[in-house]
Amino acid sequence: MKSPRNHKAYWAFLGHRLSGLALGIFLPAHFYVLGLALEQSQRLDGFLKLAEMGAFKFGEWGLVILLSIHMCFGLRLLAMELLPWSTTRDARLSWITWGGIVSFVIGLVFAARVVQ
């Protein structure tokens, strides 16, 4: 018998949940930087210089990947719940593959733009 944790749907569920948690952790830092833009422009300028480092660029790429994974797998969940399916198994599993491919392509496009 195949373990339920070794199934594409489980990995899609895990990707959606973990990307959502990581984005939730990122939001307070993002709001802090937005607050700097409104109140302390000199500190914001210092942060923006720091953000030009390679580690921050890699982090931005990771954030774009997390956003695209969360979006694609979230759309999959909406489609599963709201659309009528004649054969549910094949349709649900194909959305996982397409969601992964779309997220990968979005990550490649963003990486190509950052490198330029």
PDB file as gemmi writes it, atoms N, CA and C in Angstrom:
CRYST1    1.000    1.000    1.000  90.00  90.00  90.00 P 1                      
ATOM      1  N   MET A   1       0.835  -1.183   0.000  1.00  0.00           N  
ATOM      2  CA  MET A   1       0.000   0.000   0.000  1.00  0.00           C  
ATOM      3  C   MET A   1       0.881   1.250   0.000  1.00  0.00           C  
ATOM      4  N   LYS A   2       0.540   2.205  -0.838  1.00  0.00           N  
ATOM      5  CA  LYS A   2       1.307   3.432  -0.975  1.00  0.00           C  
ATOM      6  C   LYS A   2       0.980   4.392   0.179  1.00  0.00           C  
ATOM      7  N   SER A   3       2.010   4.972   0.750  1.00  0.00           N  
ATOM      8  CA  SER A   3       1.810   5.906   1.851  1.00  0.00           C  
ATOM      9  C   SER A   3       1.101   7.167   1.356  1.00  0.00           C  
ATOM     10  N   PRO A   4       0.143   7.693   2.120  1.00  0.00           N  
ATOM     11  CA  PRO A   4      -0.550   8.918   1.697  1.00  0.00           C  
ATOM     12  C   PRO A   4       0.391  10.117   1.609  1.00  0.00           C  
ATOM     13  N   ARG A   5       1.514  10.057   2.296  1.00  0.00           N  
ATOM     14  CA  ARG A   5       2.471  11.173   2.254  1.00  0.00           C  
ATOM     15  C   ARG A   5       3.399  11.091   1.055  1.00  0.00           C  
ATOM     16  N   ASN A   6       3.293  10.030   0.299  1.00  0.00           N  
ATOM     17  CA  ASN A   6       4.111   9.882  -0.899  1.00  0.00           C  
ATOM     18  C   ASN A   6       3.201   9.980  -2.121  1.00  0.00           C  
ATOM     19  N   HIS A   7       2.396  11.042  -2.171  1.00  0.00           N  
ATOM     20  CA  HIS A   7       1.427  11.231  -3.230  1.00  0.00           C  
ATOM     21  C   HIS A   7       1.527  12.679  -3.711  1.00  0.00           C  
ATOM     22  N   LYS A   8       1.286  12.896  -4.992  1.00  0.00           N  
ATOM     23  CA  LYS A   8       1.393  14.253  -5.542  1.00  0.00           C  
ATOM     24  C   LYS A   8       0.469  15.237  -4.841  1.00  0.00           C  
ATOM     25  N   ALA A   9      -0.726  14.805  -4.489  1.00  0.00           N  
ATOM     26  CA  ALA A   9      -1.672  15.708  -3.834  1.00  0.00           C  
ATOM     27  C   ALA A   9      -1.170  16.132  -2.453  1.00  0.00           C  
ATOM     28  N   TYR A  10      -0.497  15.232  -1.749  1.00  0.00           N  
ATOM     29  CA  TYR A  10       0.062  15.590  -0.452  1.00  0.00           C  
ATOM     30  C   TYR A  10       1.150  16.639  -0.615  1.00  0.00           C  
ATOM     31  N   TRP A  11       2.000  16.481  -1.614  1.00  0.00           N  
ATOM     32  CA  TRP A  11       3.082  17.447  -1.832  1.00  0.00           C  
ATOM     33  C   TRP A  11       2.525  18.799  -2.269  1.00  0.00           C  
ATOM     34  N   ALA A  12       1.439  18.801  -3.027  1.00  0.00           N  
ATOM     35  CA  ALA A  12       0.790  20.063  -3.395  1.00  0.00           C  
ATOM     36  C   ALA A  12       0.207  20.738  -2.150  1.00  0.00           C  
ATOM     37  N   PHE A  13      -0.438  19.957  -1.303  1.00  0.00           N  
ATOM     38  CA  PHE A  13      -0.966  20.486  -0.043  1.00  0.00           C  
ATOM     39  C   PHE A  13       0.156  21.076   0.802  1.00  0.00           C  
ATOM     40  N   LEU A  14       1.250  20.337   0.942  1.00  0.00           N  
ATOM     41  CA  LEU A  14       2.374  20.781   1.755  1.00  0.00           C  
ATOM     42  C   LEU A  14       3.008  22.042   1.163  1.00  0.00           C  
ATOM     43  N   GLY A  15       3.163  22.076  -0.162  1.00  0.00           N  
ATOM     44  CA  GLY A  15       3.722  23.268  -0.811  1.00  0.00           C  
ATOM     45  C   GLY A  15       2.853  24.490  -0.592  1.00  0.00           C  
ATOM     46  N   HIS A  16       1.544  24.319  -0.685  1.00  0.00           N  
ATOM     47  CA  HIS A  16       0.627  25.440  -0.485  1.00  0.00           C  
ATOM     48  C   HIS A  16       0.690  25.939   0.954  1.00  0.00           C  
ATOM     49  N   ARG A  17       0.671  25.032   1.903  1.00  0.00           N  
ATOM     50  CA  ARG A  17       0.677  25.437   3.317  1.00  0.00           C  
ATOM     51  C   ARG A  17       2.002  26.065   3.725  1.00  0.00           C  
ATOM     52  N   LEU A  18       3.119  25.443   3.348  1.00  0.00           N  
ATOM     53  CA  LEU A  18       4.423  25.982   3.751  1.00  0.00           C  
ATOM     54  C   LEU A  18       4.728  27.306   3.076  1.00  0.00           C  
ATOM     55  N   SER A  19       4.348  27.451   1.812  1.00  0.00           N  
ATOM     56  CA  SER A  19       4.570  28.740   1.148  1.00  0.00           C  
ATOM     57  C   SER A  19       3.713  29.816   1.803  1.00  0.00           C  
ATOM     58  N   GLY A  20       2.501  29.484   2.218  1.00  0.00           N  
ATOM     59  CA  GLY A  20       1.650  30.441   2.928  1.00  0.00           C  
ATOM     60  C   GLY A  20       2.247  30.856   4.266  1.00  0.00           C  
ATOM     61  N   LEU A  21       2.800  29.897   5.001  1.00  0.00           N  
ATOM     62  CA  LEU A  21       3.450  30.224   6.266  1.00  0.00           C  
ATOM     63  C   LEU A  21       4.673  31.109   6.055  1.00  0.00           C  
ATOM     64  N   ALA A  22       5.490  30.787   5.066  1.00  0.00           N  
ATOM     65  CA  ALA A  22       6.682  31.591   4.795  1.00  0.00           C  
ATOM     66  C   ALA A  22       6.305  33.015   4.374  1.00  0.00           C  
ATOM     67  N   LEU A  23       5.260  33.142   3.579  1.00  0.00           N  
ATOM     68  CA  LEU A  23       4.805  34.480   3.186  1.00  0.00           C  
ATOM     69  C   LEU A  23       4.252  35.245   4.384  1.00  0.00           C  
ATOM     70  N   GLY A  24       3.589  34.546   5.288  1.00  0.00           N  
ATOM     71  CA  GLY A  24       3.091  35.177   6.511  1.00  0.00           C  
ATOM     72  C   GLY A  24       4.218  35.660   7.411  1.00  0.00           C  
ATOM     73  N   ILE A  25       5.313  34.947   7.436  1.00  0.00           N  
ATOM     74  CA  ILE A  25       6.482  35.372   8.213  1.00  0.00           C  
ATOM     75  C   ILE A  25       7.145  36.575   7.553  1.00  0.00           C  
ATOM     76  N   PHE A  26       7.122  36.626   6.229  1.00  0.00           N  
ATOM     77  CA  PHE A  26       7.751  37.727   5.495  1.00  0.00           C  
ATOM     78  C   PHE A  26       6.993  39.046   5.659  1.00  0.00           C  
ATOM     79  N   LEU A  27       5.685  38.997   5.780  1.00  0.00           N  
ATOM     80  CA  LEU A  27       4.866  40.216   5.780  1.00  0.00           C  
ATOM     81  C   LEU A  27       5.252  41.240   6.851  1.00  0.00           C  
ATOM     82  N   PRO A  28       5.523  40.875   8.094  1.00  0.00           N  
ATOM     83  CA  PRO A  28       5.921  41.912   9.067  1.00  0.00           C  
ATOM     84  C   PRO A  28       7.189  42.664   8.648  1.00  0.00           C  
ATOM     85  N   ALA A  29       8.159  41.961   8.082  1.00  0.00           N  
ATOM     86  CA  ALA A  29       9.372  42.643   7.616  1.00  0.00           C  
ATOM     87  C   ALA A  29       9.040  43.599   6.466  1.00  0.00           C  
ATOM     88  N   HIS A  30       8.154  43.174   5.596  1.00  0.00           N  
ATOM     89  CA  HIS A  30       7.749  44.014   4.468  1.00  0.00           C  
ATOM     90  C   HIS A  30       7.041  45.279   4.966  1.00  0.00           C  
ATOM     91  N   PHE A  31       6.154  45.128   5.922  1.00  0.00           N  
ATOM     92  CA  PHE A  31       5.457  46.296   6.472  1.00  0.00           C  
ATOM     93  C   PHE A  31       6.409  47.223   7.215  1.00  0.00           C  
ATOM     94  N   TYR A  32       7.427  46.663   7.859  1.00  0.00           N  
ATOM     95  CA  TYR A  32       8.432  47.489   8.526  1.00  0.00           C  
ATOM     96  C   TYR A  32       9.166  48.359   7.512  1.00  0.00           C  
ATOM     97  N   VAL A  33       9.564  47.772   6.399  1.00  0.00           N  
ATOM     98  CA  VAL A  33      10.268  48.536   5.369  1.00  0.00           C  
ATOM     99  C   VAL A  33       9.349  49.596   4.760  1.00  0.00           C  
ATOM    100  N   LEU A  34       8.085  49.268   4.562  1.00  0.00           N  
ATOM    101  CA  LEU A  34       7.136  50.273   4.075  1.00  0.00           C  
ATOM    102  C   LEU A  34       6.996  51.423   5.072  1.00  0.00           C  
ATOM    103  N   GLY A  35       7.024  51.104   6.360  1.00  0.00           N  
ATOM    104  CA  GLY A  35       6.983  52.144   7.388  1.00  0.00           C  
ATOM    105  C   GLY A  35       8.204  53.035   7.329  1.00  0.00           C  
ATOM    106  N   LEU A  36       9.364  52.443   7.039  1.00  0.00           N  
ATOM    107  CA  LEU A  36      10.578  53.245   6.880  1.00  0.00           C  
ATOM    108  C   LEU A  36      10.426  54.225   5.719  1.00  0.00           C  
ATOM    109  N   ALA A  37       9.792  53.795   4.664  1.00  0.00           N  
ATOM    110  CA  ALA A  37       9.605  54.658   3.495  1.00  0.00           C  
ATOM    111  C   ALA A  37       8.763  55.874   3.859  1.00  0.00           C  
ATOM    112  N   LEU A  38       7.828  55.705   4.775  1.00  0.00           N  
ATOM    113  CA  LEU A  38       6.956  56.811   5.147  1.00  0.00           C  
ATOM    114  C   LEU A  38       7.570  57.747   6.178  1.00  0.00           C  
ATOM    115  N   GLU A  39       8.365  57.199   7.093  1.00  0.00           N  
ATOM    116  CA  GLU A  39       8.798  57.989   8.241  1.00  0.00           C  
ATOM    117  C   GLU A  39      10.290  58.305   8.287  1.00  0.00           C  
ATOM    118  N   GLN A  40      11.135  57.405   7.815  1.00  0.00           N  
ATOM    119  CA  GLN A  40      12.581  57.583   7.971  1.00  0.00           C  
ATOM    120  C   GLN A  40      13.274  57.301   6.645  1.00  0.00           C  
ATOM    121  N   SER A  41      13.299  58.286   5.770  1.00  0.00           N  
ATOM    122  CA  SER A  41      13.816  58.060   4.418  1.00  0.00           C  
ATOM    123  C   SER A  41      15.313  57.727   4.404  1.00  0.00           C  
ATOM    124  N   GLN A  42      16.078  58.252   5.357  1.00  0.00           N  
ATOM    125  CA  GLN A  42      17.518  57.933   5.381  1.00  0.00           C  
ATOM    126  C   GLN A  42      17.752  56.463   5.714  1.00  0.00           C  
ATOM    127  N   ARG A  43      17.003  55.932   6.661  1.00  0.00           N  
ATOM    128  CA  ARG A  43      17.134  54.510   6.986  1.00  0.00           C  
ATOM    129  C   ARG A  43      16.658  53.642   5.831  1.00  0.00           C  
ATOM    130  N   LEU A  44      15.624  54.103   5.116  1.00  0.00           N  
ATOM    131  CA  LEU A  44      15.157  53.370   3.946  1.00  0.00           C  
ATOM    132  C   LEU A  44      16.241  53.323   2.877  1.00  0.00           C  
ATOM    133  N   ASP A  45      16.913  54.445   2.651  1.00  0.00           N  
ATOM    134  CA  ASP A  45      18.002  54.464   1.669  1.00  0.00           C  
ATOM    135  C   ASP A  45      19.106  53.484   2.044  1.00  0.00           C  
ATOM    136  N   GLY A  46      19.434  53.413   3.329  1.00  0.00           N  
ATOM    137  CA  GLY A  46      20.430  52.454   3.788  1.00  0.00           C  
ATOM    138  C   GLY A  46      19.971  51.018   3.570  1.00  0.00           C  
ATOM    139  N   PHE A  47      18.706  50.758   3.827  1.00  0.00           N  
ATOM    140  CA  PHE A  47      18.173  49.411   3.609  1.00  0.00           C  
ATOM    141  C   PHE A  47      18.184  49.060   2.121  1.00  0.00           C  
ATOM    142  N   LEU A  48      17.844  50.023   1.266  1.00  0.00           N  
ATOM    143  CA  LEU A  48      17.829  49.752  -0.173  1.00  0.00           C  
ATOM    144  C   LEU A  48      19.220  49.450  -0.704  1.00  0.00           C  
ATOM    145  N   LYS A  49      20.243  50.087  -0.136  1.00  0.00           N  
ATOM    146  CA  LYS A  49      21.624  49.747  -0.519  1.00  0.00           C  
ATOM    147  C   LYS A  49      21.956  48.320  -0.082  1.00  0.00           C  
ATOM    148  N   LEU A  50      21.508  47.960   1.096  1.00  0.00           N  
ATOM    149  CA  LEU A  50      21.719  46.593   1.589  1.00  0.00           C  
ATOM    150  C   LEU A  50      20.982  45.587   0.704  1.00  0.00           C  
ATOM    151  N   ALA A  51      19.820  45.968   0.211  1.00  0.00           N  
ATOM    152  CA  ALA A  51      18.998  45.071  -0.602  1.00  0.00           C  
ATOM    153  C   ALA A  51      19.600  44.807  -1.980  1.00  0.00           C  
ATOM    154  N   GLU A  52      20.628  45.538  -2.365  1.00  0.00           N  
ATOM    155  CA  GLU A  52      21.288  45.299  -3.643  1.00  0.00           C  
ATOM    156  C   GLU A  52      22.272  44.130  -3.582  1.00  0.00           C  
ATOM    157  N   MET A  53      22.513  43.587  -2.406  1.00  0.00           N  
ATOM    158  CA  MET A  53      23.432  42.460  -2.247  1.00  0.00           C  
ATOM    159  C   MET A  53      22.839  41.199  -2.868  1.00  0.00           C  
ATOM    160  N   GLY A  54      23.723  40.282  -3.256  1.00  0.00           N  
ATOM    161  CA  GLY A  54      23.302  39.049  -3.906  1.00  0.00           C  
ATOM    162  C   GLY A  54      22.384  38.186  -3.055  1.00  0.00           C  
ATOM    163  N   ALA A  55      22.623  38.156  -1.743  1.00  0.00           N  
ATOM    164  CA  ALA A  55      21.777  37.342  -0.862  1.00  0.00           C  
ATOM    165  C   ALA A  55      20.342  37.856  -0.869  1.00  0.00           C  
ATOM    166  N   PHE A  56      20.172  39.159  -0.926  1.00  0.00           N  
ATOM    167  CA  PHE A  56      18.820  39.709  -0.972  1.00  0.00           C  
ATOM    168  C   PHE A  56      18.162  39.427  -2.319  1.00  0.00           C  
ATOM    169  N   LYS A  57      18.946  39.479  -3.386  1.00  0.00           N  
ATOM    170  CA  LYS A  57      18.396  39.158  -4.709  1.00  0.00           C  
ATOM    171  C   LYS A  57      17.939  37.698  -4.748  1.00  0.00           C  
ATOM    172  N   PHE A  58      18.719  36.821  -4.149  1.00  0.00           N  
ATOM    173  CA  PHE A  58      18.327  35.412  -4.066  1.00  0.00           C  
ATOM    174  C   PHE A  58      17.057  35.266  -3.235  1.00  0.00           C  
ATOM    175  N   GLY A  59      16.969  36.033  -2.150  1.00  0.00           N  
ATOM    176  CA  GLY A  59      15.769  36.014  -1.323  1.00  0.00           C  
ATOM    177  C   GLY A  59      14.545  36.507  -2.079  1.00  0.00           C  
ATOM    178  N   GLU A  60      14.720  37.530  -2.917  1.00  0.00           N  
ATOM    179  CA  GLU A  60      13.608  38.013  -3.740  1.00  0.00           C  
ATOM    180  C   GLU A  60      13.144  36.926  -4.704  1.00  0.00           C  
ATOM    181  N   TRP A  61      14.103  36.219  -5.290  1.00  0.00           N  
ATOM    182  CA  TRP A  61      13.766  35.126  -6.194  1.00  0.00           C  
ATOM    183  C   TRP A  61      12.973  34.058  -5.436  1.00  0.00           C  
ATOM    184  N   GLY A  62      13.424  33.716  -4.228  1.00  0.00           N  
ATOM    185  CA  GLY A  62      12.710  32.739  -3.416  1.00  0.00           C  
ATOM    186  C   GLY A  62      11.311  33.204  -3.070  1.00  0.00           C  
ATOM    187  N   LEU A  63      11.164  34.495  -2.811  1.00  0.00           N  
ATOM    188  CA  LEU A  63       9.845  35.040  -2.507  1.00  0.00           C  
ATOM    189  C   LEU A  63       8.911  34.931  -3.706  1.00  0.00           C  
ATOM    190  N   VAL A  64       9.430  35.213  -4.905  1.00  0.00           N  
ATOM    191  CA  VAL A  64       8.616  35.083  -6.117  1.00  0.00           C  
ATOM    192  C   VAL A  64       8.196  33.628  -6.322  1.00  0.00           C  
ATOM    193  N   ILE A  65       9.103  32.699  -6.072  1.00  0.00           N  
ATOM    194  CA  ILE A  65       8.774  31.277  -6.186  1.00  0.00           C  
ATOM    195  C   ILE A  65       7.678  30.914  -5.177  1.00  0.00           C  
ATOM    196  N   LEU A  66       7.831  31.363  -3.929  1.00  0.00           N  
ATOM    197  CA  LEU A  66       6.810  31.069  -2.917  1.00  0.00           C  
ATOM    198  C   LEU A  66       5.456  31.639  -3.309  1.00  0.00           C  
ATOM    199  N   LEU A  67       5.452  32.864  -3.819  1.00  0.00           N  
ATOM    200  CA  LEU A  67       4.187  33.473  -4.240  1.00  0.00           C  
ATOM    201  C   LEU A  67       3.544  32.690  -5.376  1.00  0.00           C  
ATOM    202  N   SER A  68       4.351  32.276  -6.347  1.00  0.00           N  
ATOM    203  CA  SER A  68       3.776  31.553  -7.483  1.00  0.00           C  
ATOM    204  C   SER A  68       3.292  30.159  -7.080  1.00  0.00           C  
ATOM    205  N   ILE A  69       4.019  29.480  -6.204  1.00  0.00           N  
ATOM    206  CA  ILE A  69       3.572  28.172  -5.716  1.00  0.00           C  
ATOM    207  C   ILE A  69       2.260  28.324  -4.957  1.00  0.00           C  
ATOM    208  N   HIS A  70       2.210  29.323  -4.089  1.00  0.00           N  
ATOM    209  CA  HIS A  70       0.998  29.528  -3.296  1.00  0.00           C  
ATOM    210  C   HIS A  70      -0.192  29.866  -4.200  1.00  0.00           C  
ATOM    211  N   MET A  71       0.044  30.690  -5.207  1.00  0.00           N  
ATOM    212  CA  MET A  71      -1.026  31.060  -6.129  1.00  0.00           C  
ATOM    213  C   MET A  71      -1.499  29.854  -6.941  1.00  0.00           C  
ATOM    214  N   CYS A  72      -0.566  29.123  -7.534  1.00  0.00           N  
ATOM    215  CA  CYS A  72      -0.947  27.996  -8.396  1.00  0.00           C  
ATOM    216  C   CYS A  72      -1.677  26.901  -7.628  1.00  0.00           C  
ATOM    217  N   PHE A  73      -1.161  26.536  -6.469  1.00  0.00           N  
ATOM    218  CA  PHE A  73      -1.805  25.477  -5.707  1.00  0.00           C  
ATOM    219  C   PHE A  73      -3.088  25.968  -5.043  1.00  0.00           C  
ATOM    220  N   GLY A  74      -3.177  27.266  -4.751  1.00  0.00           N  
ATOM    221  CA  GLY A  74      -4.433  27.830  -4.258  1.00  0.00           C  
ATOM    222  C   GLY A  74      -5.508  27.817  -5.333  1.00  0.00           C  
ATOM    223  N   LEU A  75      -5.115  28.144  -6.576  1.00  0.00           N  
ATOM    224  CA  LEU A  75      -6.068  28.071  -7.685  1.00  0.00           C  
ATOM    225  C   LEU A  75      -6.526  26.639  -7.909  1.00  0.00           C  
ATOM    226  N   ARG A  76      -5.621  25.685  -7.710  1.00  0.00           N  
ATOM    227  CA  ARG A  76      -5.986  24.270  -7.819  1.00  0.00           C  
ATOM    228  C   ARG A  76      -7.056  23.913  -6.801  1.00  0.00           C  
ATOM    229  N   LEU A  77      -6.876  24.369  -5.567  1.00  0.00           N  
ATOM    230  CA  LEU A  77      -7.876  24.084  -4.539  1.00  0.00           C  
ATOM    231  C   LEU A  77      -9.224  24.712  -4.874  1.00  0.00           C  
ATOM    232  N   LEU A  78      -9.200  25.950  -5.367  1.00  0.00           N  
ATOM    233  CA  LEU A  78     -10.450  26.596  -5.761  1.00  0.00           C  
ATOM    234  C   LEU A  78     -11.139  25.834  -6.886  1.00  0.00           C  
ATOM    235  N   ALA A  79     -10.359  25.392  -7.859  1.00  0.00           N  
ATOM    236  CA  ALA A  79     -10.936  24.644  -8.977  1.00  0.00           C  
ATOM    237  C   ALA A  79     -11.529  23.326  -8.494  1.00  0.00           C  
ATOM    238  N   MET A  80     -10.841  22.656  -7.573  1.00  0.00           N  
ATOM    239  CA  MET A  80     -11.360  21.389  -7.054  1.00  0.00           C  
ATOM    240  C   MET A  80     -12.686  21.592  -6.325  1.00  0.00           C  
ATOM    241  N   GLU A  81     -12.804  22.707  -5.609  1.00  0.00           N  
ATOM    242  CA  GLU A  81     -13.994  22.923  -4.799  1.00  0.00           C  
ATOM    243  C   GLU A  81     -15.154  23.513  -5.590  1.00  0.00           C  
ATOM    244  N   LEU A  82     -14.864  24.337  -6.596  1.00  0.00           N  
ATOM    245  CA  LEU A  82     -15.924  25.101  -7.234  1.00  0.00           C  
ATOM    246  C   LEU A  82     -16.349  24.603  -8.607  1.00  0.00           C  
ATOM    247  N   LEU A  83     -15.497  23.864  -9.302  1.00  0.00           N  
ATOM    248  CA  LEU A  83     -15.830  23.417 -10.648  1.00  0.00           C  
ATOM    249  C   LEU A  83     -16.384  21.994 -10.625  1.00  0.00           C  
ATOM    250  N   PRO A  84     -17.309  21.710 -11.519  1.00  0.00           N  
ATOM    251  CA  PRO A  84     -17.795  20.321 -11.613  1.00  0.00           C  
ATOM    252  C   PRO A  84     -16.779  19.463 -12.382  1.00  0.00           C  
ATOM    253  N   TRP A  85     -16.503  18.275 -11.889  1.00  0.00           N  
ATOM    254  CA  TRP A  85     -15.543  17.375 -12.521  1.00  0.00           C  
ATOM    255  C   TRP A  85     -16.247  16.070 -12.869  1.00  0.00           C  
ATOM    256  N   SER A  86     -16.041  15.608 -14.107  1.00  0.00           N  
ATOM    257  CA  SER A  86     -16.608  14.311 -14.467  1.00  0.00           C  
ATOM    258  C   SER A  86     -15.704  13.184 -13.963  1.00  0.00           C  
ATOM    259  N   THR A  87     -14.405  13.346 -14.136  1.00  0.00           N  
ATOM    260  CA  THR A  87     -13.436  12.404 -13.560  1.00  0.00           C  
ATOM    261  C   THR A  87     -12.498  13.221 -12.691  1.00  0.00           C  
ATOM    262  N   THR A  88     -12.701  13.161 -11.420  1.00  0.00           N  
ATOM    263  CA  THR A  88     -11.988  14.057 -10.511  1.00  0.00           C  
ATOM    264  C   THR A  88     -10.507  13.721 -10.357  1.00  0.00           C  
ATOM    265  N   ARG A  89     -10.162  12.468 -10.338  1.00  0.00           N  
ATOM    266  CA  ARG A  89      -8.776  12.094 -10.037  1.00  0.00           C  
ATOM    267  C   ARG A  89      -7.792  12.646 -11.048  1.00  0.00           C  
ATOM    268  N   ASP A  90      -8.020  12.423 -12.330  1.00  0.00           N  
ATOM    269  CA  ASP A  90      -7.064  12.865 -13.346  1.00  0.00           C  
ATOM    270  C   ASP A  90      -6.962  14.383 -13.402  1.00  0.00           C  
ATOM    271  N   ALA A  91      -8.091  15.076 -13.302  1.00  0.00           N  
ATOM    272  CA  ALA A  91      -8.083  16.536 -13.372  1.00  0.00           C  
ATOM    273  C   ALA A  91      -7.332  17.131 -12.187  1.00  0.00           C  
ATOM    274  N   ARG A  92      -7.565  16.607 -11.011  1.00  0.00           N  
ATOM    275  CA  ARG A  92      -6.919  17.142  -9.812  1.00  0.00           C  
ATOM    276  C   ARG A  92      -5.413  16.927  -9.848  1.00  0.00           C  
ATOM    277  N   LEU A  93      -4.980  15.780 -10.317  1.00  0.00           N  
ATOM    278  CA  LEU A  93      -3.544  15.504 -10.352  1.00  0.00           C  
ATOM    279  C   LEU A  93      -2.854  16.302 -11.453  1.00  0.00           C  
ATOM    280  N   SER A  94      -3.532  16.550 -12.573  1.00  0.00           N  
ATOM    281  CA  SER A  94      -2.889  17.316 -13.637  1.00  0.00           C  
ATOM    282  C   SER A  94      -2.675  18.772 -13.224  1.00  0.00           C  
ATOM    283  N   TRP A  95      -3.546  19.299 -12.369  1.00  0.00           N  
ATOM    284  CA  TRP A  95      -3.357  20.670 -11.891  1.00  0.00           C  
ATOM    285  C   TRP A  95      -2.081  20.790 -11.064  1.00  0.00           C  
ATOM    286  N   ILE A  96      -1.689  19.739 -10.375  1.00  0.00           N  
ATOM    287  CA  ILE A  96      -0.463  19.766  -9.577  1.00  0.00           C  
ATOM    288  C   ILE A  96       0.742  19.936 -10.495  1.00  0.00           C  
ATOM    289  N   THR A  97       0.796  19.137 -11.542  1.00  0.00           N  
ATOM    290  CA  THR A  97       1.920  19.218 -12.477  1.00  0.00           C  
ATOM    291  C   THR A  97       1.978  20.584 -13.135  1.00  0.00           C  
ATOM    292  N   TRP A  98       0.847  21.070 -13.619  1.00  0.00           N  
ATOM    293  CA  TRP A  98       0.829  22.380 -14.267  1.00  0.00           C  
ATOM    294  C   TRP A  98       1.175  23.500 -13.296  1.00  0.00           C  
ATOM    295  N   GLY A  99       0.736  23.397 -12.067  1.00  0.00           N  
ATOM    296  CA  GLY A  99       1.085  24.410 -11.071  1.00  0.00           C  
ATOM    297  C   GLY A  99       2.577  24.453 -10.810  1.00  0.00           C  
ATOM    298  N   GLY A 100       3.197  23.283 -10.722  1.00  0.00           N  
ATOM    299  CA  GLY A 100       4.645  23.228 -10.537  1.00  0.00           C  
ATOM    300  C   GLY A 100       5.395  23.795 -11.727  1.00  0.00           C  
ATOM    301  N   ILE A 101       4.932  23.487 -12.926  1.00  0.00           N  
ATOM    302  CA  ILE A 101       5.589  23.991 -14.137  1.00  0.00           C  
ATOM    303  C   ILE A 101       5.458  25.508 -14.225  1.00  0.00           C  
ATOM    304  N   VAL A 102       4.266  26.031 -13.972  1.00  0.00           N  
ATOM    305  CA  VAL A 102       4.057  27.487 -14.017  1.00  0.00           C  
ATOM    306  C   VAL A 102       4.929  28.184 -12.981  1.00  0.00           C  
ATOM    307  N   SER A 103       5.022  27.648 -11.782  1.00  0.00           N  
ATOM    308  CA  SER A 103       5.863  28.248 -10.742  1.00  0.00           C  
ATOM    309  C   SER A 103       7.329  28.239 -11.150  1.00  0.00           C  
ATOM    310  N   PHE A 104       7.775  27.148 -11.741  1.00  0.00           N  
ATOM    311  CA  PHE A 104       9.161  27.044 -12.196  1.00  0.00           C  
ATOM    312  C   PHE A 104       9.451  28.072 -13.293  1.00  0.00           C  
ATOM    313  N   VAL A 105       8.532  28.226 -14.242  1.00  0.00           N  
ATOM    314  CA  VAL A 105       8.723  29.189 -15.338  1.00  0.00           C  
ATOM    315  C   VAL A 105       8.736  30.620 -14.806  1.00  0.00           C  
ATOM    316  N   ILE A 106       7.842  30.932 -13.883  1.00  0.00           N  
ATOM    317  CA  ILE A 106       7.829  32.272 -13.283  1.00  0.00           C  
ATOM    318  C   ILE A 106       9.151  32.537 -12.577  1.00  0.00           C  
ATOM    319  N   GLY A 107       9.671  31.547 -11.867  1.00  0.00           N  
ATOM    320  CA  GLY A 107      10.968  31.696 -11.209  1.00  0.00           C  
ATOM    321  C   GLY A 107      12.091  31.925 -12.202  1.00  0.00           C  
ATOM    322  N   LEU A 108      12.079  31.209 -13.333  1.00  0.00           N  
ATOM    323  CA  LEU A 108      13.111  31.401 -14.352  1.00  0.00           C  
ATOM    324  C   LEU A 108      13.031  32.799 -14.975  1.00  0.00           C  
ATOM    325  N   VAL A 109      11.817  33.264 -15.249  1.00  0.00           N  
ATOM    326  CA  VAL A 109      11.652  34.602 -15.830  1.00  0.00           C  
ATOM    327  C   VAL A 109      12.151  35.662 -14.857  1.00  0.00           C  
ATOM    328  N   PHE A 110      11.805  35.519 -13.582  1.00  0.00           N  
ATOM    329  CA  PHE A 110      12.267  36.490 -12.599  1.00  0.00           C  
ATOM    330  C   PHE A 110      13.779  36.444 -12.454  1.00  0.00           C  
ATOM    331  N   ALA A 111      14.370  35.256 -12.433  1.00  0.00           N  
ATOM    332  CA  ALA A 111      15.818  35.134 -12.315  1.00  0.00           C  
ATOM    333  C   ALA A 111      16.509  35.761 -13.522  1.00  0.00           C  
ATOM    334  N   ALA A 112      15.960  35.585 -14.712  1.00  0.00           N  
ATOM    335  CA  ALA A 112      16.561  36.167 -15.909  1.00  0.00           C  
ATOM    336  C   ALA A 112      16.506  37.700 -15.843  1.00  0.00           C  
ATOM    337  N   ARG A 113      15.452  38.248 -15.306  1.00  0.00           N  
ATOM    338  CA  ARG A 113      15.332  39.710 -15.184  1.00  0.00           C  
ATOM    339  C   ARG A 113      16.299  40.254 -14.150  1.00  0.00           C  
ATOM    340  N   VAL A 114      16.535  39.518 -13.065  1.00  0.00           N  
ATOM    341  CA  VAL A 114      17.446  39.980 -12.010  1.00  0.00           C  
ATOM    342  C   VAL A 114      18.885  39.956 -12.496  1.00  0.00           C  
ATOM    343  N   VAL A 115      19.237  38.950 -13.285  1.00  0.00           N  
ATOM    344  CA  VAL A 115      20.612  38.798 -13.756  1.00  0.00           C  
ATOM    345  C   VAL A 115      20.991  39.923 -14.720  1.00  0.00           C  
ATOM    346  N   GLN A 116      20.029  40.413 -15.484  1.00  0.00           N  
ATOM    347  CA  GLN A 116      20.334  41.454 -16.486  1.00  0.00           C  
ATOM    348  C   GLN A 116      20.802  42.714 -15.862  1.00  0.00           C  
TER     349      GLN A 116                                                      
END                                                                             
